[in-house]
Amino acid sequence: MTMPRSSIVSLDETPWYHCVSRCVRRAFLCGKDKVTGKDFSHRRGWIAERIKKLSEVFCIHVAGYAVMSNHYHVILYVDRDMALSLDDREVIERWTRLFQGTDVMRKFMDGEELTDGERDVLLRSVEEIRGRLYSLSWYMRTLNEYVARLANKEDGARGRFWEGRYKSQALLDEKALLAALAYVDLNPVRAGIAKYPEESEFTSVYERIEAMNGKKAYDERLMPFKGNVSNVSKEYGPSERGHSKVAKGVSCCHVTEIPYEFHEYLELVDWTARHIRKEGLGHVDVGAPTILKRLGIEPKGFLELSRSFLKEFGHAVGDSMRLRKRSAFVGVRFVKGMRAARRALG
């Protein structure tokens, strides 16, 4: 059943969301089209850069992303408090980085005196724009329209490039956020494009590992983990691949943090990737990452989610108690994912 977006996105319930957009008409974001032989790999950069660029304008922070051949994933933190704290000038300055302002806005920004009528129009416009700055729909619309225009121009095509609606999942607790982050970052490993997380280009985990190893500066448009990536004190990677150097002094200006230490998240994605490559669950309790034990996540259930997270859950992800509250909140008797929640998240 299709649900109104207002029932899916409730910032009073959670600020965290996992969003997915897919192409139509056999369109490719990146990779090689097997039918035509045309290579679209350069498009991966379009979407990755646009995701982070929009975080400079919107009060929406990027926690994770992955760009695949015909779809992309992004995990976002909607910072309503940040938007409400902006003054009128800051709201207009942000918006006009992407869109043309009105004459009244230009007069205000230039310090010209406004009439009472112009001031009323300005205040209404600013409040409308302020709401857009923490709107998930406006963020995704601005992202998808930009990429669609570039792709259609390159293809010499007209018409729809994306499916009509992006899919969004409300992440109701830390367990759901952790499962979503790992699922998104491990997309290339799961698809067989990369063997290890540090080879999974155009994902947030790849960017963070590159910065941690000193190969590139940390992009501060990505949300930091708790304690930041510079706090990783142990070498990354299993013994089968040797060791990596850890970069020092990487900093980030964002106030909002992903609520896990980066080193424990790396341990988790590496452990999960090894199980994905082996195509079996085995004795998963042996050597299970400490973060799973700390959060009360069942290891075998977590590995199952790493393969089928998007299919298992509907518009919301969380433990069984939060999903029950979710069903009451939206006024339905059943919320997809209850069985998976009990199996993995408690």
N, C-alpha and C positions, 0 to 999 in steps of 0.2 A: 504494500500500500504506500502511495506517495504521501509524504508528510510535508506540511508547510515548513519553510525554512525557519520561521519563528519558533516552531516547536522543537527543532533540532538544535538551534543555537540559543542557549540561555547563559548569559555571562554570570547570572546569579548562581548558576549550578556549577559551571567550570569555565575557566578562560582558555583551556587547552583543546585544540581541534586537529584532527588528521583529515586532510583533504586530498582528493584524487581527481584528476581530469584526464580524459581519454580522447584520442583523435577519432575522427570518422573518415569515411571514403578511402580507406586504406592509406590514410596520410601517415607520414612518419615525422616524429620529432627529431630523431637521430638514427644513426645506423644505416645499413644498406638495404635498399628495397630489392628483394630477390627477383621481382618481376621485371623492373626496368633497369636494374643495375646501378641506379643513381645513389650516391652516397650523401646522406643527410647528417653526418656526424657533427658538423659545425653548429647545428641547431641546439645541441646540448648546452653550449655556452650561452645562447640566447636566454633560455629558461632559467638556468642557474643564476645568471647575473641579474635577471629581472626580479627573481624571487628576493634576492638580497637588496636590490635597489629600492624596491617598494617598502622595505622595512625602514628606510631612511625617511619616508614620507608618512606612511601609516603608523599608527600606534599599535602595531602588530609585529611581534618579534618572531624570528625564524629559529626554531629549535632543531629542525632536521629537514632534509629533502633528499630525493633521489630522482634522477631523470632517466627514463627508460626509452625503448624504441618508439612506442606509440602512446605513452602516458607518463605522468609524473606524480610523485607524492610530495606533500609538504606538511610539516607539523608546525603549528602556529600557536603563539600565546597572544591572546587579545587583551591589550593593556588599556582597559577603559579608564582607569584612574589617571593614567598618563594623559589621555586625550582631554579629560575634564580639567586637568591642571594647566593646560596651555592657555595663554592669553590670546586675544583676538588676532594680534599681529602674527603670532606663531602659527595659528591655524591657517591664516591666509598664505603665509610664506610657504608652509608645507604643501598646501593644495596647488599653488601656482607653479610648483616644480613639475607638475604633471599636466595641469589643465590651465586654460586661459582664464584669468580673472575678469570680473566685471569692471566697468568704468568706476563704479563706486568703490570697489576694492582698491583700484589703482590710486584713486584720490586719497583714500585713507592711508595707504602705504607711503604715499608721497608727502604726507603731513598736511594736506590741504583741508580747509574747513568744510565740513559737511552740513547740509541743511538737516532739519529735524526729520524730514521724510527720508532723506538718503541714509541717515543714521539708523532709522528703523529698518530699512531694507538691508543695510549692512549687518545689523545684529541678527536678523532672521537668517540671512545667508550664512553667517559664521556658525550659528548653532546647527544648521543643517549640515554644513561641511564637517563640523566637529563630530557629529554622529557618524558620518561616512569614514572618518579617520580611524574609527574602531569597529567598522563594519566588515565582517568576514566576506560578505557578498561583494562589497565594493573592491576589496583587495583582490579577490579571485577574478572578478570581472576585468579589472585593470590589467592583471597579469595575462589573462587569456586573450583579451582583445589585442594586446600588443603583439603577442606571438602569432596570433592568427593573421594579422595584417602582414607581418614579415613573411610568413610561410606562403600565404596566398599570392603575394607579389612575386616571390621567388618561383612558385609553381605556375604562375600565369593562370591561376584558377580563381573562381568566385564561389561564394557560398560558404556553408558551415565548415569549419575546421575542427571544432570541438563538439563533443556530445552536448546536448542541450543543458544539462545540469551537472555540475561537479558533485561528487559524492563527499559528504562530510560526516565525520564521526566525532561525537563529543567524548573526550577522554576524562572520565569522572574521578580518577584517583591516580596515585603515583604508580601503581601496578600497571594500569592501562597505559599511562604515558611511557613507561619503560618498554612494555611489549610493542607499542606502536613505533617507538624510536628504533628498536632493534629490527623490527619487520621492514621498516623503510630503508634503513642503512644497508640491510643485507639483500636488497632486491637483486643486485647484480650477481651475488653469490648464488642465490636461489635460482636464478635464470641461467646459470652456467657461463655467464659473461666474464666473471672474475672468480679466482680461486680463494682469495683472501680479502678481508676488509680493506687493507691498505692498497689493494689493486682496483678497488671499486670506484673508478673515476666518476665524477659528477654526482657524488653523494656527500652528505655532510660529514660522515665519519672519515672519508678519504681526505677532505680538507683539513680536518682536525689532526689527523695523524701526520699529514704533511707539515703542518705547523709545529706539532710536537717534536718532530724529528729535525726541525730547523731547515727544511727545504723551502719554506715560504713563510711569509708573515701571516700571523693569525688574522683572519678577516673578522673584524669586530662587529660586523653586521649579523654574524651568527651568535645566538645566545650562548653565554658561557655555562659550563657545568659548575656545580657547587665547588668552590675552591679554584676554579679555572683549570685550563689544560696545562698551565705552567706548574701546577701542583702535582703532576704525575711524577712520582718518585721511583717507580719501578719500571724496568725495561719492558717494552711491549712485545708481545708475540710469543708463541710456543717455541720450545727448544728445536723443533724441526726446521725453523727458519733462522735460527741465530738470534741476535739481539739488535736493538735499535737505540740510537742516541736520543736523549730527551732534551728538547730546547728549553732554555732558561729565559725567564723574564717576559713571557708572553702575557699580555694584559688585555682587558676588555672593559669598556666603559658602561655596559649595560648594568642596570640595577637588578633586573629580574634574572634569576638563575634556574637552570635545570637542576632539580633537587637530588643529584647524585654526584659522587666524586667521579671524575673522568676516568681514573685508572680502573675503577670497578666496572664502569660501563664498557671499557675496552676489553676487560677480562670476559665480560658477558658476551659481547659480539664475536670475539674470537672463539670462545667455547661453542657458541651456537653455530658459527660457520663450519667448524670441524664436524659437527653432527650432521649438518645439511649435506656436506660433501660425502659423508659416509653413507648417506641414504638410509639411515636407520637410527633408532633411539638408543639401543644398547643399554648399558648400565649407567643411566644418566645421573643417578645420585652420586656416583663416584666423581669427585672433582667438580661438582656443580659450583658455580660462582657464589661467593658469599652474599652478594646483593640479593639473590633469589631467596636465600634463607632468611635474611634480615627483613625482607618485605613479606615473607610468608607466601611465596609463589612456588607452586609445585613444579620441579624441573621438567618432568616429562610433559606435563601440560603446556609449559612455556615453549618447549621445542615444537610441539604440535602447532601452537599459535604462530611460530616463526615461519611456518609454511602456509598457513591458511587464515591469518588474522582478518583479512578483509572479507573473506567469505563467512567466517564464523559469526561475526558481529554485524549488526545493522547500524543504526544511527548513533549508538552510544556504546561505550566500552567501559567496564569496571567490574568490581567483584559482584557477587550475587546480591548482596544487600543493597548496593548502590543501583543496580539494575532494577530491583524491585521498587526503589524510590523513584527511579526514572519512569517506570511504567505508570505510577500514580501521578507523577508530574504532568505527563503528556496525555493522561486519561485513556490509556489502553490496557488491555488485560495481559498482553504478551509483548515482551521486548526480545528481539532476536539476540541470541548469544548467551542466554542463561545457562545452558548446558556447558558451553565452553568456559564460562566464568567459574562455575563450580569446579570444573576439572582442573583449571589452571590457577585462577586468581583467588579462589576461596569464596 
